[in-house]
Amino acid sequence: MWKLSNRIGRFGIVALGGMLFAGAAGGVILVRADLGRPNSDRQTEVPAPLAYSTEEVASRFQAGPKWDGRGKGNMTEADVAAFSEFPLMWLGSSFGGYQLQAVIRTKYDGPKDGPPKFAGNSVTFIYGVCVPSPQSDGGCGVPLTIHVRPACDIAREDIAPEAMVQAPYRKGTAEIYELRDLATMIYTGDVLVTINVEGQPDLRQAAVDALSGVGGAAAGNYSTIGSAPAMKACK
């Protein structure tokens, strides 16, 4: 069985003028309990959400340069507007005091029979920048990322129950999973949207409420773009 690991979107760190932000791995990392070790008795551990103080938020995060339509990723705003492979959701060019810094398109095939974390088909919106503390190893998580991928990539039953804050709930046609690591997974239409927030619990719900469609395949609020497909239809 695939389960949610104890870290969500914490790899792919990219340097930006002395500041760092998480790269295209803003989505959920899956790990199977027996991966590489048959009959393993390892258990998935889910940390309590980490909430930063106002002072910590101010020292760790910055708004970043104003969005110029290009940013530091491999997709421009024009590319986003023209994208039609699957619906995209974002928070506009700025949100919660943070500027959009990059839009990153990832697409590659994993091993034929490998776990889903070794394949990628996604678009990630990165908001704000982080400043590593002197005590850190040089890495840090950005304040906010929106990671969009086809809904069929991760089955709902593969989300570890112990990772959830509460039972999944619906908003319109969308199915919403709130996770303990300050991430929220939203199945809506043909996509799975994962919102990752670093150390600011209030920002998570605000982001969920503000999420909206962008690009050639999306329209309106995420709760109105249609029901996510049943997993049996994904085979």
Long-range contacts (C-beta under 8 A, 24 or more apart in sequence): 1-32, 1-33, 1-158, 2-30, 2-31, 2-32, 2-115, 2-116, 2-154, 2-155, 2-158, 3-30, 3-31, 3-32, 3-33, 3-44, 3-158, 3-159, 3-160, 3-163, 4-28, 4-29, 4-30, 4-31, 4-44, 4-46, 4-158, 4-159, 4-160, 4-163, 4-179, 5-29, 5-30, 5-31, 5-44, 6-44, 6-45, 6-46, 6-47, 6-181, 7-181, 8-179, 8-181, 8-183, 8-194, 8-196, 9-141, 9-145, 9-147, 9-183, 9-194, 9-196, 10-141, 13-139, 13-140, 14-72, 14-102, 16-64, 16-72, 16-101, 16-129, 19-62, 19-64, 19-129, 19-130, 19-131, 20-129, 20-130, 20-131, 20-132, 20-138, 20-139, 20-140, 20-142, 21-101, 21-102, 21-126, 21-128, 21-129, 21-130, 21-142, 22-126, 22-141, 22-142, 22-145, 22-196, 23-104, 23-124, 24-104, 24-105, 24-106, 24-120, 24-122, 24-124, 25-124, 26-124, 26-126, 26-145, 26-146, 26-147, 26-194, 26-196, 27-122, 27-124, 27-147, 27-149, 27-194, 28-147, 28-154, 28-159, 28-183, 28-185, 28-194, 29-117, 30-115, 30-116, 30-117, 30-154, 30-158, 31-115, 31-117, 32-115, 35-115, 44-160, 44-162, 44-163, 46-160, 46-162, 46-163, 46-179, 46-180, 46-181, 47-180, 47-181, 48-180, 49-180, 49-181, 49-182, 49-201, 50-182, 50-199, 51-199, 51-200, 51-201, 52-198, 52-199, 52-200, 56-199, 57-199, 57-200, 59-131, 59-133, 60-130, 60-131, 60-133, 60-140, 60-198, 60-199, 61-98, 61-128, 61-129, 61-130, 61-131, 61-142, 61-143, 61-198, 62-128, 62-129, 62-130, 62-131, 63-94, 63-97, 63-98, 63-99, 63-128, 63-129, 64-98, 64-99, 64-101, 64-127, 64-128, 64-129, 65-99, 65-101, 66-94, 66-99, 67-93, 67-94, 67-99, 67-100, 67-101, 71-100, 71-101, 71-102, 71-103, 72-101, 72-102, 73-101, 73-102, 73-103, 73-104, 73-105, 73-124, 73-126, 74-103, 74-104, 74-105, 75-103, 75-104, 75-105, 75-123, 76-103, 77-103, 79-103, 79-105, 80-123, 80-214, 80-215, 81-214, 81-215, 81-216, 82-215, 82-216, 83-123, 83-215, 83-216, 83-217, 84-215, 84-216, 84-217, 85-217, 86-148, 86-149, 86-150, 86-190, 86-191, 86-217, 87-148, 87-188, 87-189, 87-190, 87-191, 87-213, 87-215, 87-217, 87-218, 87-219, 87-225, 88-123, 88-148, 88-191, 88-213, 88-214, 88-215, 88-217, 88-218, 89-146, 89-148, 89-186, 89-188, 89-191, 89-193, 89-211, 89-212, 89-213, 89-214, 89-218, 89-222, 90-125, 90-146, 90-211, 90-212, 90-214, 91-125, 91-127, 91-144, 91-146, 91-207, 91-210, 91-211, 91-212, 92-210, 92-212, 94-127, 95-127, 95-144, 95-207, 95-210, 96-127, 96-143, 96-144, 96-200, 96-203, 96-206, 96-207, 97-128, 98-127, 98-128, 98-143, 98-144, 99-127, 99-128, 100-125, 100-126, 100-127, 101-126, 101-127, 101-128, 101-129, 101-142, 102-126, 116-153, 116-154, 119-153, 120-149, 121-149, 121-150, 121-153, 122-147, 122-148, 122-149, 123-147, 123-148, 123-149, 124-148, 130-198, 141-196, 141-198, 142-198, 143-197, 143-198, 143-199, 143-200, 143-203, 144-195, 144-196, 144-197, 144-198, 144-203, 144-207, 145-195, 145-196, 146-193, 146-194, 146-195, 146-196, 146-207, 146-211, 147-193, 147-194, 147-195, 147-196, 148-191, 148-192, 148-193, 148-194, 149-191, 149-192, 149-194, 150-190, 150-191, 150-192, 151-187, 151-188, 151-189, 151-190, 151-191, 151-192, 151-228, 151-229, 151-234, 152-229, 152-231, 152-233, 152-234, 153-192, 154-185, 154-192, 155-231, 155-234, 156-187, 156-231, 157-231, 159-185, 171-223, 172-221, 172-223, 172-224, 173-223, 173-224, 173-225, 173-226, 173-227, 173-228, 174-222, 174-223, 174-228, 175-228, 176-208, 178-204, 184-208, 186-211, 186-222, 187-228, 188-222, 188-223, 188-225, 188-226, 188-227, 188-228, 189-218, 189-222, 189-225, 189-226, 189-227, 189-228, 190-226, 190-228, 190-229, 191-228, 192-228, 193-222
